[in-house]
Amino acid sequence: MAAVAIDAIAAEEAALVARVAAGDDGDPLVALYERYSSRLYGLGVRLLGDTGMAEEMVQETFVRLWRGAGRFDPDRGSVRTYTYTIARRVAVDLHRRAASRPLRTTEGEEADEQGVGDSEFEKLILGLDLRDALRSLSAKHREILELYLDEDLSQPQIAERLGIPVGTVKTRTFYGLSALKLELEERGLIG
């Protein structure tokens, strides 16, 4: 998709959120729901492993989007990023809520299962945040970092694969990591 088309979509979605912030909770919210609900549902199923909780995540995400529309700042990110950030927070809340409930054993005794799967869940959330932050980088920086992170290639291997000098790979790695760090800081994921 061309950058111009992406910019037009981002501007359109920002205008929809601005209308919601101004009190129009009809058509703009419906339009955003139609664009994001199925993708958020899929994310919820992946994160929470339960269709009912995924549906609850989608519903709560749009409630929070509606309530917090006035806090959306298009200079800090896209509506997509804002919506997915809300959804991940909702998923964390739902996961914690479910994890805090003791499970019943077959004899009717309570089993303390709090914390089971928490580290895997947190890793999945962090991975999604990192992927989302990587998508915000320039294509050249993202390409280098993805080859390094996903395929575990060294800088000389990346240079060979892309047909560019090792010095260029080093420069793009440096600036890509700097941009990624800044993006993660802006999202509140690192201090």
N, C-alpha and C positions, 0 to 999 in steps of 0.2 A: 504494500500500500504506500502510495507516495506521501511524502512529508506534508504536502499541502492538504491532502485529504485527511490525514491524521490530525493536523492542526484545526481543520474545519470541524471535525467530530469533537475534539476537545473543547473548542469554543462553544459548540452547540450544547454539549453536556454541561459546561459551566453555566451557560444561560439557564438551563433547566433547573440546576441547583439554586441559582439566584432567584428564580421564580418561586421555588419552594420556600426559600428563606424569606421572601416577601409575603408569604402567606398563601400562595396558590398551591394547595396540596392535592389538586386533582390531576389534570393532564400531565404536568411535568413529572410527577411522582410515578404515574402509570408508565410513562415513556421510559423512565429510568428502570423501573421494575421489569419491563419487557426486555430491555437490553441486558440486564445483569442477573435476573433471578435464576435462570437455568444454569449459568456458569457458577453462580454462588452455591446453588444446590449441589452441583458436582463437587465443588470444593468442600462443602460441608460433609458430604458422604465420605470423601477421602480423609478428612481430618477427624471426623467423629465416629465413622464406621456405623452410623445408624441413620436410616432415612427420616425417622421422626425428628431426631435432633437436627438433622440437616435442614428440614423444613422450618424448624424453630429458629435456626441460625439465620435463614433467609428473612424470615418475618422480623426478627429483632434487628437485623442489619438495616432494614428499611425504616423501622421505627426510629432507630438512632440517626439515620441519615436525615429523616424528616425533622427530628428535634434539633439536630446539630447543623442543619444546612447553613445557618448564619455564620458558622465558624469555618466553612470551606473557604480556602484561599487559593485561587487558581495560579498564583505566583509560586506556590509551594509544591504544586503537583496537580495531576489530572484528577478528574472525577473517578476514573477507574482506580487509581491508586488510593484515593480517599475511601472509596467504597470497599475495596479489598482490605484496607487497614481496619476499617470498622468490622468487617466480617471476621477477620482473624481475631480481633479482640473479643467478639461475641463467641467465637469458637472456643477460645481459651476460657471464657466465663462458663460456658456450657460444659466443657470438659471438667473443669474444677468442681462444678456443681454435681456432676454425675460421679466424679471420683470421691466426693465427700460423703456420698451415701454408702453405708455399709451394705455389703451383699449378704444374702441369706444362704446358708448351706442347706443341704437336703434335710438335715434334722431340725431346721428352723432356727439354728443359732446364727448370730451375726458374725460375719467374717470381716476382719479389718483389711480391706483391699485398697485403702487410700494410697495413692502414689503409684500404683501399678500402671505402667505404661506412660507415666508422666514424662520421663526423659525422652522417650521416642516421640511423644507428641510435641514436646518443645523443640526437638531436632527438626521435625517436619515443619513446624511454624517458622523456625529460623531459616530453614532452607527455602521456604516460599518467600520470606522477606528478602533474602539474598537474591533470589531469582528476579524478583520484582525490581530490586535496586539495580541489578545488572542490566535489565531492560531499559533503564533510564540513561545508560551511558551511550556514547557515540558508537556506531557500528564497528569502527576499527578498534577501539578500546575493548568493547564487549567481546569481539572475536578473539583477541589475544587472551583475555582473562578466562573465557570459556575453554579454550584449548588447554590452558594451564590448569584450571580447576577441574574440568570434566574429564579430560583425557590424560591429565598428569604428564603433559609434555614439558620438556626443558625448553629454555629459550632458544638454543640452537635447533632443536627439533621443530619448534614453532616457525622459526625463520625458514628452515628448509621446506616445511609444508606450505607456507604462504609465499615462498619465493621472494623474501625480503631480507635485507641485512639484519644481522643479530643486533646491531646498535639500534635499529628501528624498533625491533621487538622490545628491547630494554626500555627505550623511551616510552613506547606505548604502554608497557606494563607499569612503569612508574606513574605516568599520568592517569592511567586507568584505575590503578589502586587508590590514588589520591582522590579521584572523582567518586569512586565507590565508597571510600571512607566518609567523604562529605555527605553523600546521599544517605548512608546509614546513620550518621549523626543527625541529619535533618529529620529522619524518621524516628529518632529517639531510641534506636536500637543499640547504639554504642555511645559512650560518654566522652 
